[in-house]
């Protein structure tokens, strides 16, 4: 790939903001070495001229994306522009692209940006590439995770498509000072709070134990998708809710399904203690953080430990109870946890909210879930229709819950890290079996 490239820099239109540098928060710095790669596949030609015309407008409301790092404080609003690449692949059909064994990990459909070059002020923190296929178009967007999390990244691309069609958008909030990083008087006080909250210490020994897993390369790969129909999700949610006498979310039902089936795959002894970690979007749950906050604003919430032989009902109950505590708007509990997290990152305390070693063990005892099914994934329309396939990002989330194409419905489940070794030979419907929809309370 990469023939007949047209490469230019697109700059923002005029903008007016009360700051000259988009300051990194400790959470941004924790994400600095990661790049989010979004890939949309359309079965029609995209209107590239209209997209290019709307792009300076979107950069005007996200001006840090067209800036450059001048020092370690953040992104200076230099408006040096972002790379915009157009290339032709007239011999490549969409169906052949999506049949490739490596289609989930595809790199060629986007223009690479590198954290080291971003830090040196060479690369922009955003890039756009459009590839014209024989029977459609692929859009690849890469963004520094230090500038955006998944919520704000997919919202930004959605806003771009809205602007391209002349639709109104919700203005993003770029005020980094909204995240409080000074909640503790000393590292000792923060450590005490972390231990009380059940955080885990990260030792040199634990890091050394991870080296073989890192060297194996499984972190750099993502599995093919496993499909779960909307009917399976609804049926499981209704049965679990009815037996508990509560109203469970689809996320809780999916968490129970994925965790239970993984525990069976890993073949843990029944008394092995396990937990589920859920990535929580903190917008509107933290005081002063609006839904349109454009930086990083997520936190990983672990459940209390439960045994590996726990039933679907028991797993659903512990996930529901854990998340119920932080669903309030605002949530005082989530506020204290986020403040602790920001302080721990800023002062490099060797602590984590969950068992990192357990998540990456030969037989993982921690299932780490990141659910993207409610984000702006498939409702991207630049004026010629929505995508037929959206390939998930390439970050190292152990389990990604991803919306399936709307024409199909339901969700797709992707794995990264150690679980790849257990799922690589499974059938695509492994998580969508009759057994999953007819579980009993003692399953």
Rosetta blueprint (number, residue, H / E / L):
1 X L
2 X L
3 X L
4 X L
5 X L
6 X E
7 X E
8 X E
9 X E
10 X E
11 X L
12 X L
13 X L
14 X L
15 X L
16 X L
17 X L
18 X L
19 X L
20 X L
21 X E
22 X E
23 X E
24 X L
25 X L
26 X H
27 X H
28 X H
29 X H
30 X H
31 X L
32 X L
33 X L
34 X L
35 X E
36 X E
37 X E
38 X E
39 X E
40 X E
41 X E
42 X E
43 X L
44 X L
45 X L
46 X L
47 X L
48 X H
49 X H
50 X H
51 X H
52 X H
53 X H
54 X H
55 X H
56 X H
57 X H
58 X H
59 X H
60 X H
61 X H
62 X L
63 X H
64 X H
65 X H
66 X H
67 X L
68 X E
69 X E
70 X E
71 X E
72 X L
73 X L
74 X E
75 X E
76 X E
77 X L
78 X L
79 X L
80 X L
81 X L
82 X E
83 X E
84 X E
85 X E
86 X E
87 X E
88 X E
89 X E
90 X L
91 X L
92 X L
93 X L
94 X H
95 X H
96 X H
97 X H
98 X H
99 X H
100 X L
101 X L
102 X L
103 X H
104 X H
105 X H
106 X L
107 X L
108 X L
109 X L
110 X L
111 X L
112 X L
113 X L
114 X L
115 X H
116 X H
117 X H
118 X H
119 X H
120 X L
121 X L
122 X L
123 X L
124 X L
125 X L
126 X E
127 X E
128 X E
129 X E
130 X E
131 X E
132 X E
133 X E
134 X L
135 X L
136 X E
137 X E
138 X E
139 X E
140 X E
141 X E
142 X E
143 X E
144 X E
145 X L
146 X L
147 X L
148 X L
149 X L
150 X H
151 X H
152 X H
153 X H
154 X H
155 X H
156 X H
157 X H
158 X H
159 X H
160 X H
161 X H
162 X H
163 X H
164 X H
165 X L
166 X L
167 X L
168 X L
169 X L
170 X L
171 X L
172 X L
173 X E
174 X L
175 X L
176 X H
177 X H
178 X H
179 X L
180 X L
181 X L
182 X L
183 X L
184 X L
185 X L
186 X L
187 X H
188 X H
189 X H
190 X H
191 X H
192 X H
193 X H
194 X H
195 X H
196 X H
197 X L
198 X L
199 X L
200 X E
201 X E
202 X L
203 X L
204 X H
205 X H
206 X H
207 X H
208 X H
209 X H
210 X H
211 X H
212 X H
213 X H
214 X H
215 X H
216 X H
217 X L
218 X H
219 X H
220 X H
221 X L
222 X E
223 X L
224 X L
225 X L
226 X E
227 X E
228 X E
229 X L
230 X H
231 X H
232 X H
233 X H
234 X H
235 X H
236 X H
237 X H
238 X H
239 X H
240 X H
241 X H
242 X H
243 X H
244 X H
245 X L
246 X L
247 X L
248 X L
249 X L
250 X H
251 X H
252 X H
253 X H
254 X H
255 X H
256 X H
257 X H
258 X H
259 X H
260 X H
261 X H
262 X H
263 X H
264 X H
265 X H
266 X H
267 X L
268 X L
269 X L
270 X L
271 X L
272 X L
273 X E
274 X E
275 X E
276 X E
277 X E
278 X E
279 X E
280 X E
281 X E
282 X L
283 X L
284 X L
285 X L
286 X L
287 X L
288 X L
289 X L
290 X L
291 X L
292 X L
293 X E
294 X L
295 X L
296 X L
297 X L
298 X E
299 X E
300 X E
301 X E
302 X E
303 X L
304 X L
305 X L
306 X E
307 X E
308 X L
309 X L
310 X L
311 X L
312 X H
313 X H
314 X H
315 X H
316 X H
317 X H
318 X H
319 X H
320 X H
321 X H
322 X H
323 X H
324 X H
325 X L
326 X L
327 X L
328 X L
329 X L
330 X L
331 X L
332 X H
333 X H
334 X H
335 X H
336 X H
337 X H
338 X H
339 X H
340 X H
341 X H
342 X H
343 X H
344 X H
345 X H
346 X H
347 X L
348 X L
349 X L
350 X L
351 X E
352 X E
353 X L
354 X L
355 X L
356 X H
357 X H
358 X H
359 X H
360 X L
361 X L
362 X L
363 X L
364 X L
365 X L
366 X E
367 X E
368 X E
369 X E
370 X E
371 X E
372 X L
373 X L
374 X L
375 X L
376 X L
377 X L
378 X L
379 X L
380 X L
381 X E
382 X L
383 X L
384 X L
385 X L
386 X E
387 X L
388 X L
389 X E
390 X E
391 X E
392 X L
393 X L
394 X L
395 X L
396 X L
397 X L
398 X L
399 X E
400 X E
401 X E
402 X E
403 X E
404 X L
405 X L
406 X L
407 X L
408 X L
409 X L
410 X L
411 X E
412 X E
413 X E
414 X E
415 X E
416 X E
417 X H
418 X H
419 X H
420 X H
421 X H
422 X H
423 X H
424 X L
425 X L
426 X L
427 X L
428 X L
429 X L
430 X H
431 X H
432 X H
433 X L
434 X H
435 X H
436 X H
437 X H
438 X L
439 X L
440 X L
441 X L
442 X L
443 X L
